[in-house]
Amino acid sequence: MPWFAEFGFQQTRRFNSLKLMWVIQQAGRTGLVGHVARHTILAQYMAWLVDDVPHLELMAPLGTLHRLFLLCPRRLAARG
């Protein structure tokens, strides 16, 4: 059964590009660079917090996936 929300004009490429152009126009290059830099710092901070919790671990080191700072923690199975 199709999901009818996917057939609206909001899901078209032109509408998505319009939203992107609006963000670029409002924030500008420096605003977007600052936003990415802030979230990179937040990802590094969260990775540091995950390293301190004994029952959590990172699935992959931070920044290894095409230089993206994707954070994927997982819970370790209980032992014993």
C-alpha angles and dihedrals in degrees: 000000000000123000102238095204088071092065097062124105089250089075097053124110093240093054092047091050089049090055090049092049090050091053092048091048094049100041102028125205095294091049092053092045090051091048092052092045092051093050091047089056090047091051091051090049092050091049088053090051092049090052089057095054111084097210096049131072137175116253090217134002113273115268098017097113104081090313091296117139096230114160119206114171123180135194116246118232116258113259122222 
